Amino acid sequence: MMAKLSQTNTNPNYAFREVAQSILVVEDDILVNELMADVVRTLGYQPLTAYDADSALSILDAARHELVCIILDFEIPGMHAANIIRYVRERRKDLRLILSSGHEQDTIEAQVPMSEISCFIPKPFHLKRLEQDISNVLNTGGESKARE
């Protein structure tokens, strides 16, 4: 699949940063991906989007310095989420990782080391809650964990 770099934010409330900070949204559902990218843009970050593992890893390697967070769907074509998380952690221990899934958290915890992620967001989600969760992770340095 292809990766997409979203357009520059034209929102007048956009938070100016000297170096553009980006959030990578890795979600194979096009509508959910676009929705998450819109939330990222609303928060003042540049969304980078990928619909499969190969695109996500390419963007991760290319956007090393400005990337501050990855929002990762648990079931993404091309690679298991645990392997993507391992790949990310080998390269960027400082990068905040938000894992999202429609599966129960217990199912996720059996397959993914929760100590490696900043937050778990269950699907379906409400937009305001998604915005709050992303903002909390970014403002607390990634200390947030799974939510109820």
Residue pairs with C-beta under 8 A, 6 or more apart in sequence:
1 28
1 50
1 51
1 52
1 54
1 55
1 77
2 51
2 55
3 48
3 49
3 50
3 51
3 55
3 56
3 58
3 59
4 48
4 49
4 50
5 48
5 49
6 37
6 41
6 46
6 47
6 48
6 49
8 46
9 41
9 44
9 46
11 41
11 42
13 44
14 44
15 43
15 44
17 44
19 65
19 66
20 46
20 66
21 45
21 46
21 66
21 67
21 68
22 45
22 46
22 47
22 48
22 63
22 66
22 67
22 68
23 40
23 45
23 46
23 47
23 48
23 67
23 68
23 69
23 70
23 71
23 134
24 47
24 48
24 49
24 50
24 56
24 59
24 60
24 63
24 67
24 69
24 70
24 71
25 33
25 36
25 37
25 40
25 47
25 48
25 49
25 50
25 70
25 71
26 49
26 50
26 51
26 53
26 56
26 70
26 71
26 72
26 73
26 76
26 84
27 33
27 36
27 49
27 51
27 71
27 73
27 76
27 100
28 51
28 52
28 73
28 75
28 76
28 77
29 73
30 51
32 73
32 123
33 49
33 51
34 49
35 127
36 47
36 71
36 130
37 47
37 49
38 47
39 127
39 130
39 131
39 134
40 46
40 47
40 71
40 134
41 47
42 131
43 131
43 134
43 135
43 138
45 68
45 69
45 138
46 66
48 59
48 63
48 67
50 56
50 58
50 59
51 77
52 76
52 77
52 78
53 76
53 77
53 78
53 79
53 84
54 78
54 79
56 70
56 72
56 76
56 84
57 79
57 84
57 87
59 67
60 67
60 70
60 87
60 88
60 91
60 92
61 91
64 91
64 92
67 92
67 95
68 95
68 96
68 138
69 95
69 96
69 97
69 98
69 118
69 134
69 137
69 138
70 88
70 95
70 96
70 97
70 98
71 98
71 100
71 121
71 134
72 81
72 84
72 85
72 97
72 98
72 99
72 100
73 81
73 100
73 101
74 81
74 99
74 100
74 101
74 102
74 103
74 108
74 112
75 81
75 101
75 103
76 84
79 87
80 111
81 99
81 111
81 112
82 111
82 112
82 113
85 97
85 99
85 112
85 113
85 116
85 117
86 116
88 95
88 97
89 116
96 118
96 137
96 138
96 141
96 142
97 116
97 117
97 118
97 142
98 117
98 118
98 119
98 120
98 121
98 133
98 134
98 137
99 108
99 112
99 117
99 119
99 120
99 121
100 120
100 121
100 122
100 123
100 125
101 108
101 120
101 122
101 123
102 122
102 123
102 124
104 122
105 120
105 122
105 146
108 114
108 120
114 120
114 145
114 146
117 145
118 137
118 142
118 143
118 144
118 145
119 133
119 136
119 137
119 144
119 145
119 146
119 147
120 145
120 146
120 147
121 130
121 133
121 147
122 147
125 133
133 144
133 147
136 144
137 144
